[in-house]
Amino acid sequence: MTVNKKSWNENEAILHSLQDDILVTNTDGIILKVSDATGEIYNVNSEDMIGKSVYDLEKEGVFSPLLTPLVIKEKKKITLVQTSKEGKKLLVTGIPVFQEDGELVRIVSYSHDVTELLNMKKYLMDMEDEMERVKSELDLLRSRHYYSEGIIATSDEMKRVLQVALQVADVDVNVLLLGESGVGKSHIAKFIHNKSQRKGGPFIEVNCGAIPESLFEAEFFGYEPGSFTGADRKGKVGLAELAEGGTLFLDEIGELSLSNQVKILKFIQEKHYYRVGGTKARKVDFRVLAATNKDLETAVEERAFREDLFFRLNVVPIIIPPLRERTADIMTMIEYFVNHFSEKYNRERRLDEGVLHQLLVQEWKGNVRELMNLIERLIVTASKQLIEMENLPSRYIKHTGDITSFEQSGTSLRDILEGVEAQVVRRAREVHKTTTQMAQNLGISQPSVVRKLKKYKIK
């Protein structure tokens, strides 16, 4: 008896010296032996567990799911992940113990706390998603040319636009930017983003008119590997996912088909989506800005645009006036673009007075984009430092009635230029109330404006 007692004590000492959770039950699930580590893992007293049923402990929430009945049924080694009452994740392995005759008599289980490992796995998976999102965002940015020099707002009209944009920037409200093509809607959208609390996040621009209708869902929401023929075998992150924490700018929203309008509406309302071919709902935090050169109210009446989507987007409408309605900005833009492209192409260029006058009297149907492209063209193609009328494309040479009469009567170039100057000054006088505003518009001093008004007898 003494020898057996000593042997038994040695076994107990060995059992309790182990750092892992070890638990022995009979085939009825009654706990016969436990290590000290078992109680620490499940936050109970190890000695109190002896004699209890694992089925009762599961009901009490000490651990779940049960391993013992699975080992009894399968009669082989089984491993599963168990959750403790405190939320710990345990990798538990159960081993059947047989007698010489093959009868199952004991189940020995041991476990490892893998909570940190599972948390690390989740963290790494999240990091992989984030890295993929950032990589896709960088690829998107590299594939686009951004004009980042800012917005020119000399006119009162544009100053009012920027004032409203600044007021709504810090509020996560949906904004609809309206205006003709080329007026600078995307610049205003970036202005709002850069002045908002989301400025540290991405600015993702989606040209709704440039993505084919059949590919829109896959490009916008992304897709899982093998979701359709021709899909990238790694899958793809969608534009919506790239906007996490930032601003999603839906440009040319009026070009969306009715079917895609439904998908966009649901996405904006619910802030979650599914990738094409996916079953996992993905949430994204973003702010919506939209823009169009279409009359959406008319499109709604004609049932070409959904009314519910229109009201969802049109919380704060901002109308950007065309360039012809803000002539005070034209002169400033001309000077800016000349300097910018001269520096960009390392060519010192300046505009002849006649060319300048012609640019000031244009209608600019393409607005700022048209003006910018023309100045760039003149800087690149002019062979001399002074850009003259001969360098100006013929469509930009405006033949007014006064100019035609000069040409027919054989008057000098100086007389023609003075005639154009008189027209420009007269137009500026009609638009602006003070000579100071006229000076800002024309890019000359206020005394010069007074002299020209007197010279051309303009009241």
Protein Blocks (a to p, Z undefined) as FASTA:
>chain_A
ZZmmmmmmmmmmmmmmpmbdcddddfkopafbdcfklmmmnopafklmgopafklmmmno
maccdfklmmmmnopacddddddfkopacdddddddddfkopafbdcdddddfklmmmmm
mmmmmmmmmmmmmmmmmmmmmmpccdfebpcdfbfklmmmmmmmmmmmmpccddddedde
hilpmmmmmmmmmmmmklmmccddddfklpcfklmmmmmnopaehkbghiafkbpadfkl
mmgoiacddehklmpcfklmmmmmmmmmnopacdehiabdcddddddddddfbdfklmmm
nopacfklmmmmmmpacddddfklmmmlmmmmmmmmmmmmmmmnopacdddfklmmmmmm
pgolnlmmlmmmmmmmmmmmpmbfbdcfklpcfklmccdfklmmmmmnopafklmmmmmm
mmmmmmmmmmpmbfklmmmmnopafklmmmmmmmnopZZ
